[in-house]
């Protein structure tokens, strides 16, 4: 069986690349972890790999805001390569800090050519959140490769201080709801809940950061680029689950990602 190579860029401070690599291996792919300086020098190239996975962690210590500096590097050094990846539909996945990078680089929800009207900012409660959550691949998501796991429920941890999805206006939110929502946080492991009124009624911590419309992840218009704040790579083996019902592993997500890369 063809085993696609999945590029996992590493920046100083990134600390979830090994877990991401393990998930790719379990899903049948070949992970290639490469420092951003190797990409900058040309010794490793985005175009030589079937897909790209931007892992979690604290790239550059979040010194310019979560994912800010790495996003700037991607726009400055690799804008042409990233535009080509987006236009050709090669799968890209960003997790936590990787999601922040994709949003702040303008790749999510995109397009790169337009002003950014979506951001990831401080959690609503103003503190770092580290807990397990339940999320679901949104049934209305237009991502082709996520269609393999559409409706799938995943239990996995989150660990972030700046994971709240915020939008510029109602029109921007409406555009996201037109197929660009990839994942939502679930209340009671079964249903999405909406807005501050329910949060005030005790729905926290199901939506741990206060993201608008319980959005946990997004895709671009082509559906090839996907990002999410939770860490599905931290629940790909049964022993990683501390409690709760069996199943609801994140491995299915990586299997869909690798399959789309073949």
HUPE-V131131 format. One line per field, one symbol per residue. phi: phi as a letter, one per 40 degrees, with the letter a starting at -180 (. if undefined). psi: psi as a letter, one per 30 degrees, with the letter a starting at -180 (. if undefined). A space follows every 50 residues. Layout:
phi = ???
psi = ???
This chain:
phi = .cbccbcbcbbdhcbbccccccccccchbbcbcbcdcccccgcbbdccbc abbccchbdfgfcbgdgccccccccccbdcccccdcccgccbbbbfdccd cccccgcbcgcdcbdcbbabbdddcgacbbacbbbbccdcccccccccbc gccbbacbaabbbccbbcacccccccccgcccabcbcfgbbcbbgccccc chcdbdbcbgddfgcbabbcccgcbbaaccbcccabbdccccagccgfcc cdcccccccccc
psi = kkjkkjkjkklkfkggeeeeeeeeeffgljkjkkkffeeefffkkefglf lkjjllaikgghfgljgeeeeeeeeefgeeeeeeeeefgkkkkkkceeee eeeffgfkfalfflkkgklkakkegglkkjlklklkkkfgkfkeffffgk fkkkklllilfigjkkleleeeeeeefhffjekkkkkggekklkleeeef ggfkgejffgkkggkfllllefgekklleliffgifkeffjelallahlf eeeeeeeeeff.
